[in-house]
Amino acid sequence: MRRLFALLLLAPLLYAVPGCNDFVIAANSKDTFVPFSITEEGRYDAVRFVSVFDNSFGTKHKEFLVVAKNIAGAPLSEGTIFLPITNLYSASLFDYAAKQENNTVAYFCDGVQADTWTIDFLPSFSIATNETISGKFVKVTSPKQYAFAFDYNKGVSSSFYVLAAPAAGRNAGTVFFETGPGTFEQAEMRGVVYIACCANKCEDADRRCSSKVVTTEDFCTGATTLMDYGCIDDVCLPKKTECAFGCEINGCLPGQPYCNDSDKGAFIFVKGYAEGVDDTYKRFNETDVCVGDYKLREYDCVGHNLSANDLDCFYGCYDGACRRPPEPTAFAPGSVESTPTPVPEKRTAEDDAGLQIAGAIALLAIVLALGYADFAGKKNKK
């Protein structure tokens, strides 16, 4: 066991900087005795994950263990996680005693918890590569998008898989990465680089990308295709780019740059595009796109180069353009949206004469009524 660690510590892959990133070894731990309790102690085949640099799994642990198979002793669920009771590389495999109560392991950067790894034990799993490998796997997942580096420079992922039991001629502890949906590749190294502790450590300049994890130059993959490395979340990631005038060793051949913006600026109510060749002679063609229900990414030109701006859409964003505001309600010219004031009708002379006659008749009716009432009263007195 000590010879294993000596070999790993001298290996050239360990140029990483402690405190920024870590190298976590996935090792097969066959016939491991776990004296957790009187009722659960026994021997198990397991996968052992070991941090090379720091006490990464808490303040006292460099490693943890995932049970893959119960060999003897009291039954214990496969996939159970154990932490060691000691912090020494020379610790024996008999020293695992701290049982985890859930399927997560805390990861610490410089003594501060920075991540929580989820550990899933898969009793049966198939890897879709040139061949199909069916067997038991342990899946380690981080909520961070770029947490683990695949052989330093092949790619990054938020998860990786470790073969928990020998299968298809491979030993337990073999590492796999998912390089695409349903596509897996076996790692050359028996371990992964944990990079999520790194911050502000990436620089893309002079046809080269440099980070704490990897330094790599851009390179041509065809007559006009450039694998262009750039910084995303402090990680160097490749992107295929078309060179307008041809590709040389690690960059595009020179030519005449230009930029054409279809809507001539940030006109948010029309879906547009920007296409051309920038000052590094790379071809681009980008179309305005909604990046949220109320957010538009508008592409336009800054000199010969492409510019992208995220703009707010007050009435929402749809199909690469902001929705226009609703049209105001239309009224007749000079009209006011209110209840009209009644206007008195005009009367003629005949109307006035009619009113006078009606008034006289009404007055005569009142007089007659009063006279009848007086007559009735005198009659009753007699």
Steps between C-alpha positions, in 0.01 A plus 500: 500500500782743584670419170174592322495842660870559435447424134202732480679785676791479256284475189528797262126559508533648846603848390165636623503760773365399844211718606396569140438154367539145618567157354265234634605140451240230449648173629367149542493399867436128498419305814466807724410448864269767643455480878210745507295319759454155648196436284633638168871420503626283218713481188409686183624572150501877467619798298733734684523869408819670623589871489870550424553852629273604785260375762227560248215291640455700815771632729637156591453274198694450179280221374169318508385149414193377306393140560457301178446144629445331832741206529440377852346611824172673576304639203583855399345693212719531192578867436546581870763770555766488771759755616826392670570566866858607423664758276821317410594359159641199682161422652395141454179404326366389837450855619172599334248567771311826430188399312327766291127531562420610143652469152698825510860588586606854589801639311718768660732755336761644738299385799171650378219289358467591133301213352284198576555188292207267445596131490270264312563126494370342180453121537490467120614746238598496132770721349432579133840517328648276234388221728237467770623451856229382736585498866487676835598866501538785746391839363647814659314824427566863588235775466769716336495495120876455455629308800713213368764503228530200269868402463588869549438613144233284337203671655308582818183370656279535807517125563704186441451125531722241668478127435415351842563136412723341231324473163594455132865452585521826697590533866283661761593866533507565122370851430255599225376843388185580308629694198155540343141392560528124550864494379780403736877485484741319728749725677867423452573590861344324796376820649349839429611859544258691721511857372200671659718658771679709237396863451615769256783285372433488127646717222436480126764690299749455216333188358540326836279432798658473844335390824603329820379175347642508150695722260431422137542667162230534238552257211368430151286192441449566128581738216261764640403365844666625818459345845488825693547475878338765719418559865162393637456503880879515543546188286656472153239352268534438125264633233507418130543821296507554125792702361388717210831485311641166616658360817869481581667318791310666786308789346314638201680637194462878446253666262258792483273517809146641489174495698145529372209563740163435335301736719771768522525519875306395805151508349329274751163453326645326192687167498834563335843350459864602481747324272852560380870440566654647814846645556638151573364384159240268656163478330186566705127498438273552797124559514318696770353263756282510811701395807204541735131581499586871523864505381635535144858433387557749222801454270656793322835632376777681685740583221566170323419295808187336635335649806227344714279695739225369725207743494179515702165450322224674697218311325686169465736338250393266219689343209808720520325837547328702770122514481372842398290702745123481442343759270317786685116515473394726210240784534345741246700821449416755771301253704550451871457168671232613753122503555349775278314793665127515403412801279146659539281475191397821317126598527283675241217760551239227449669299780471803735130554416425138566670521836292809593169324416608193694584717799160675489315171488699372796425819699124474422501141620658605829238778555210267429641242736532756781145630440354150512677431825358821655147413382520151641614634838205745534255228404622271771459770765126531420 
